[in-house]
Amino acid sequence: MSHHLDSPAARADARLNISDTYVFRGERGTVLVMNVCSDSAGPDAPKGFHPEARYEFKIDSTGDAVEDVTFRLTFGESDADGSQTVELSRLTGAEAADDSATGTVLLAGRTGHELTTDAGLRVWTGRASDPFWMNPAVVEAVGQAFQHGTDVELPHSGSSEVTSLFSGMKVRSIVLEVPDAELLAFTAGRDIGVWGVTALATDAGGWHRINRCGLPMVSPIFAQFDDDLAELLNQTPPADDTRVLSQAITGRVAAVVGARGTASDPEVYGQEVAERLLPDVLPYTVGTPAVFGFARFNGRALTDNAGEVMFSLATDSAVSVGLGKEAVDAPTTSSFPYVAPAG
């Protein structure tokens, strides 16, 4: 449920902070993208991928919000040129949720290069332009409203041009494309739920989850100014989301739409939003075009205006960020790796 530097653990090391997760149809199959280590963390933040961490794509195909397939990436120390070794493994069945399992190694190579299996699965990892855009004044106004249970005090439109909060920013991107036939061999059907996880090795030999990201903008809306809730969003397994988080989501939505006067029964509307957002996994039907819209969620394309969709859903009203995909400095492409690699 993370976004840019949304929790104390993420702020401690931006390499472990998931800024965004995307799922969409690619040239060969289903594309999973995880972006971490945004430049928004500042010039002194550590760069690259953490060599003592795991970066995982989790996939549920049975509707129970428990992973049936995990794609795990690990990285080595950075060389003088900033490049790192990278290894991709796949874990299925019970192993997919087992931190002690090692799975099957599919690929090994270096960041900045396309790595491909004989079956056509491919991965690219490296520095890329951040495809996300956001009006900083709007995201703060929304966060304040949901923190205090007030109406959203949107900034007045001025003559000056609004600049995206992430204009010119770079991220470390993980792009994995899995041929549909290969993915479906390990799932119960075409309807899947996807989320990303970063975990750090502990001194005791285990793994501590740092960030979890399924649907976009959940933490900036509900926990932008609440570190305790942000940590709860990250630490709760998806299967427990409804039990643990439904009351908090329902209450915060009800307070805002009540203050805003956009719902006849704020409590009922809050429950409806909680039911739609929880468990916090990104749903997608394999083989279909991605669309992250107010009417339905089906994956998330790199150019989807996720901020406006989530703000409008949470407030039961149209909330514009005053920006479109033209705010992205380096456009995405229709060819692998789909993101815009940066030097």
C-alpha positions as CSV (number, residue, x, y, z in Angstrom):
1,M,0.0,0.0,0.0
2,S,3.0,2.2,-0.3
3,H,3.9,5.2,-2.4
4,H,6.7,7.6,-2.4
5,L,8.4,7.5,1.1
6,D,5.2,6.7,2.9
7,S,6.5,5.1,6.1
8,P,9.4,5.4,8.6
9,A,11.1,2.2,7.3
10,A,10.9,3.5,3.7
11,R,12.3,6.9,4.6
12,A,15.2,5.1,6.3
13,D,16.3,3.6,3.0
14,A,14.7,4.7,-0.2
15,R,16.0,1.6,-2.0
16,L,13.3,-0.4,-0.2
17,N,10.5,2.0,-0.9
18,I,8.1,1.0,-3.7
19,S,6.8,4.1,-5.4
20,D,4.5,2.3,-7.8
21,T,3.4,-1.0,-9.2
22,Y,1.9,-1.5,-12.6
23,V,0.4,-4.5,-14.5
24,F,-0.5,-4.4,-18.1
25,R,-0.5,-6.2,-21.5
26,G,2.9,-6.2,-23.2
27,E,4.3,-7.4,-26.5
28,R,4.7,-11.0,-25.3
29,G,2.5,-11.4,-22.3
30,T,1.8,-9.9,-18.9
31,V,4.1,-7.0,-17.7
32,L,4.8,-6.4,-14.0
33,V,6.6,-3.2,-13.1
34,M,7.9,-2.1,-9.7
35,N,9.6,1.2,-9.2
36,V,11.7,2.0,-6.1
37,C,14.4,4.4,-4.9
38,S,12.9,7.6,-6.3
39,D,15.1,10.7,-6.6
40,S,12.4,12.4,-4.4
41,A,14.3,10.8,-1.5
42,G,17.0,13.5,-1.9
43,P,20.6,13.5,-3.2
44,D,22.1,11.9,-0.1
45,A,19.8,8.8,-0.2
46,P,21.5,5.5,-1.1
47,K,21.2,4.6,-4.8
48,G,20.4,1.4,-6.7
49,F,18.9,-1.8,-5.4
50,H,19.6,-2.9,-1.8
51,P,22.0,-5.9,-1.9
52,E,20.6,-7.4,1.2
53,A,16.9,-7.2,0.2
54,R,14.4,-9.0,-1.9
55,Y,12.1,-7.4,-4.4
56,E,9.0,-9.6,-5.1
57,F,6.0,-9.7,-7.3
58,K,3.2,-11.6,-5.6
59,I,0.4,-13.1,-7.6
60,D,-2.9,-14.6,-6.3
61,S,-5.1,-16.5,-8.7
62,T,-7.7,-18.0,-6.4
63,G,-9.2,-14.9,-4.9
64,D,-8.0,-15.5,-1.3
65,A,-5.4,-12.8,-1.4
66,V,-2.6,-15.4,-0.7
67,E,0.1,-15.6,-3.2
68,D,0.2,-18.6,-5.6
69,V,3.2,-17.4,-7.5
70,T,6.1,-15.2,-6.5
71,F,8.8,-13.7,-8.7
72,R,11.7,-12.8,-6.6
73,L,14.7,-10.5,-7.6
74,T,17.9,-10.1,-5.6
75,F,20.9,-7.9,-6.3
76,G,24.6,-7.7,-5.6
77,E,26.7,-4.8,-4.5
78,S,27.1,-1.9,-6.9
79,D,30.2,-1.8,-9.0
80,A,32.1,1.4,-9.7
81,D,29.8,2.2,-12.7
82,G,26.7,1.7,-10.5
83,S,25.7,-1.6,-12.1
84,Q,24.7,-4.7,-10.1
85,T,24.3,-8.4,-10.5
86,V,20.6,-9.5,-10.6
87,E,19.0,-12.9,-10.1
88,L,15.3,-13.8,-10.8
89,S,13.6,-16.7,-9.2
90,R,10.1,-18.2,-9.3
91,L,8.3,-19.7,-6.4
92,T,5.0,-21.5,-6.7
93,G,2.4,-23.2,-4.6
94,A,3.1,-23.2,-0.8
95,E,6.7,-21.9,-1.5
96,A,5.3,-18.7,-2.9
97,A,4.4,-17.5,0.6
98,D,7.4,-19.1,2.3
99,D,10.3,-16.7,3.1
100,S,12.6,-19.7,3.7
101,A,12.0,-21.2,0.2
102,T,14.5,-20.6,-2.6
103,G,12.4,-21.5,-5.6
104,T,13.7,-21.9,-9.2
105,V,16.3,-19.6,-10.6
106,L,15.1,-18.4,-14.0
107,L,17.7,-15.7,-15.0
108,A,20.9,-14.1,-13.8
109,G,22.8,-11.2,-15.3
110,R,23.4,-7.5,-14.7
111,T,21.2,-4.4,-14.3
112,G,20.8,-2.2,-17.4
113,H,20.5,-5.2,-19.7
114,E,17.5,-7.2,-21.1
115,L,17.7,-10.8,-19.8
116,T,15.6,-13.4,-21.6
117,T,14.8,-17.1,-21.1
118,D,14.3,-19.5,-24.0
119,A,10.6,-19.5,-23.3
120,G,10.5,-15.7,-23.8
121,L,10.2,-14.4,-20.2
122,R,12.3,-11.3,-19.9
123,V,13.4,-8.8,-17.3
124,W,15.0,-5.4,-17.3
125,T,16.2,-3.6,-14.2
126,G,17.8,-0.2,-14.0
127,R,17.5,3.6,-13.7
128,A,14.5,5.0,-15.5
129,S,12.3,8.2,-15.7
130,D,9.5,8.1,-13.2
131,P,6.2,7.7,-15.3
132,F,4.0,8.9,-12.4
133,W,2.8,12.5,-12.2
134,M,1.1,14.4,-9.3
135,N,0.2,17.9,-8.3
136,P,1.9,18.3,-4.8
137,A,-0.7,20.8,-3.5
138,V,-3.6,18.4,-4.3
139,V,-2.0,15.3,-2.8
140,E,-1.3,17.3,0.4
141,A,-4.8,18.7,0.5
142,V,-6.3,15.2,0.2
143,G,-3.9,13.8,2.8
144,Q,-4.8,16.5,5.3
145,A,-8.5,16.0,4.8
146,F,-8.3,12.2,5.5
147,Q,-6.1,12.8,8.5
148,H,-8.4,15.3,10.1
149,G,-11.8,14.2,8.8
150,T,-12.5,17.5,7.0
151,D,-13.5,18.7,3.5
152,V,-10.7,18.7,0.9
153,E,-9.4,22.2,0.5
154,L,-8.2,22.1,-3.1
155,P,-5.8,24.8,-4.3
156,H,-7.2,27.5,-6.4
157,S,-6.3,27.3,-10.1
158,G,-3.8,30.1,-10.9
159,S,-2.3,31.4,-14.1
160,S,1.1,29.7,-13.3
161,E,1.7,26.3,-14.8
162,V,1.5,23.4,-12.3
163,T,4.6,21.3,-12.2
164,S,4.4,17.6,-11.4
165,L,5.9,16.6,-8.0
166,F,8.0,14.0,-9.8
167,S,9.1,16.1,-12.8
168,G,12.6,15.2,-13.8
169,M,12.7,12.5,-11.1
170,K,14.3,9.1,-11.8
171,V,13.5,5.7,-10.2
172,R,15.1,2.3,-10.1
173,S,12.7,0.2,-12.2
174,I,12.1,-3.6,-12.3
175,V,10.2,-4.7,-15.5
176,L,9.2,-8.3,-15.8
177,E,7.3,-9.7,-18.8
178,V,5.9,-13.2,-18.5
179,P,4.4,-14.9,-21.6
180,D,0.8,-15.7,-20.8
181,A,1.1,-19.4,-21.3
182,E,4.0,-19.6,-18.8
183,L,2.1,-17.5,-16.2
184,L,-1.2,-19.4,-16.6
185,A,0.6,-22.7,-16.1
186,F,1.0,-21.7,-12.4
187,T,-2.3,-19.9,-11.8
188,A,-5.9,-21.2,-11.4
189,G,-7.2,-18.9,-14.2
190,R,-6.8,-15.6,-15.9
191,D,-8.1,-13.4,-13.1
192,I,-5.2,-12.5,-10.9
193,G,-4.3,-10.1,-8.1
194,V,-0.8,-8.6,-8.0
195,W,1.2,-6.8,-5.3
196,G,4.8,-5.9,-4.8
197,V,6.9,-6.4,-1.7
198,T,10.3,-5.4,-0.5
199,A,11.9,-7.3,2.4
200,L,15.2,-6.8,4.2
201,A,17.4,-9.6,5.7
202,T,17.4,-9.5,9.5
203,D,20.3,-10.3,11.8
204,A,18.4,-13.3,13.1
205,G,18.4,-14.8,9.6
206,G,14.8,-14.0,8.6
207,W,13.2,-11.3,6.5
208,H,11.4,-8.2,7.5
209,R,8.8,-6.7,5.1
210,I,9.4,-3.0,4.5
211,N,6.9,-2.0,1.8
212,R,3.9,-3.5,0.1
213,C,2.2,-1.9,-2.9
214,G,-0.9,-3.1,-4.7
215,L,-3.4,-0.4,-5.6
216,P,-1.9,3.1,-6.2
217,M,-2.3,6.0,-3.8
218,V,-3.8,4.2,-0.8
219,S,-1.1,5.3,1.7
220,P,-0.9,8.9,0.5
221,I,-4.7,9.2,0.9
222,F,-5.2,7.5,4.2
223,A,-1.9,7.6,5.9
224,Q,0.2,10.4,4.5
225,F,0.4,12.0,8.0
226,D,-0.1,8.9,10.1
227,D,3.1,6.8,10.4
228,D,1.4,4.1,12.5
229,L,-1.3,3.5,9.9
230,A,1.3,3.6,7.1
231,E,3.3,0.8,8.9
232,L,0.1,-1.2,9.4
233,L,-0.8,-0.9,5.7
234,N,2.7,-2.2,4.8
235,Q,2.9,-5.0,7.4
236,T,-0.6,-6.5,7.1
237,P,-0.7,-9.5,4.7
238,P,-3.4,-8.9,2.0
239,A,-5.5,-11.8,3.3
240,D,-5.9,-9.9,6.6
241,D,-6.6,-6.5,5.1
242,T,-10.3,-6.5,5.4
243,R,-10.2,-7.7,9.1
244,V,-7.4,-5.3,10.1
245,L,-8.0,-2.2,8.0
246,S,-11.7,-2.0,7.0
247,Q,-12.7,0.0,10.0
248,A,-10.0,2.6,9.5
249,I,-10.7,3.0,5.8
250,T,-14.5,3.2,6.3
251,G,-14.2,5.8,9.1
252,R,-11.9,8.1,7.2
253,V,-13.9,8.0,4.0
254,A,-17.1,8.6,5.9
255,A,-15.7,11.6,7.7
256,V,-14.5,13.3,4.5
257,V,-17.5,12.6,2.3
258,G,-19.7,13.7,5.3
259,A,-17.8,17.0,5.5
260,R,-17.8,17.3,1.7
261,G,-21.5,16.6,1.5
262,T,-21.1,14.2,-1.4
263,A,-22.8,11.0,0.0
264,S,-26.3,10.7,1.4
265,D,-25.1,8.0,3.8
266,P,-21.4,8.6,4.5
267,E,-20.9,5.5,6.6
268,V,-22.4,3.2,3.9
269,Y,-20.3,4.9,1.3
270,G,-17.2,4.4,3.4
271,Q,-18.0,0.7,3.7
272,E,-18.4,0.5,-0.1
273,V,-14.9,2.1,-0.6
274,A,-13.3,-0.2,1.9
275,E,-14.8,-3.2,0.2
276,R,-13.5,-2.0,-3.2
277,L,-10.0,-1.3,-1.9
278,L,-9.5,-4.3,0.3
279,P,-7.7,-6.6,0.0
280,D,-5.2,-4.2,-1.4
281,V,-4.1,-6.1,-4.5
282,L,-4.2,-4.9,-8.1
283,P,-6.7,-7.0,-10.1
284,Y,-6.0,-8.0,-13.7
285,T,-7.4,-10.4,-16.2
286,V,-4.5,-11.9,-18.1
287,G,-4.5,-11.1,-21.8
288,T,-6.7,-8.0,-21.7
289,P,-5.9,-4.3,-22.0
290,A,-5.1,-2.6,-18.7
291,V,-7.5,0.1,-17.5
292,F,-7.3,1.7,-14.0
293,G,-10.5,3.7,-14.0
294,F,-13.3,4.9,-11.7
295,A,-15.7,2.3,-13.0
296,R,-13.3,-0.7,-12.6
297,F,-9.7,-1.7,-11.9
298,N,-8.1,-4.0,-14.4
299,G,-4.3,-3.7,-14.0
300,R,-2.7,-0.3,-14.3
301,A,-1.0,1.1,-17.4
302,L,2.0,3.4,-17.1
303,T,-0.1,6.3,-18.4
304,D,-3.2,5.8,-16.3
305,N,-4.2,8.8,-14.2
306,A,-4.3,6.8,-11.0
307,G,-4.2,9.9,-8.7
308,E,-7.5,11.4,-10.0
309,V,-9.2,8.0,-10.0
310,M,-8.3,7.3,-6.4
311,F,-9.0,10.8,-5.1
312,S,-12.4,10.9,-6.8
313,L,-13.3,7.4,-5.5
314,A,-12.3,8.2,-1.9
315,T,-14.1,11.6,-1.8
316,D,-17.2,10.6,-4.0
317,S,-16.5,13.6,-6.1
318,A,-14.5,14.7,-9.1
319,V,-11.0,15.7,-8.0
320,S,-8.6,16.9,-10.7
321,V,-4.8,17.1,-10.2
322,G,-4.6,19.6,-13.0
323,L,-2.0,17.5,-14.8
324,G,-2.0,14.8,-17.5
325,K,0.5,12.4,-18.9
326,E,2.1,15.2,-20.8
327,A,3.7,16.1,-17.4
328,V,6.0,13.1,-17.7
329,D,9.5,14.2,-18.9
330,A,10.4,11.0,-20.8
331,P,7.4,9.3,-22.4
332,T,6.8,5.5,-22.0
333,T,7.0,3.3,-25.1
334,S,5.1,0.3,-26.5
335,S,8.3,-1.7,-26.6
336,F,10.1,-3.5,-23.9
337,P,11.1,-2.4,-21.3
338,Y,8.2,0.1,-21.7
339,V,9.6,2.6,-19.2
340,A,12.1,5.2,-20.4
341,P,15.7,4.1,-19.3
342,A,17.8,6.9,-18.0
343,G,21.6,7.1,-18.1
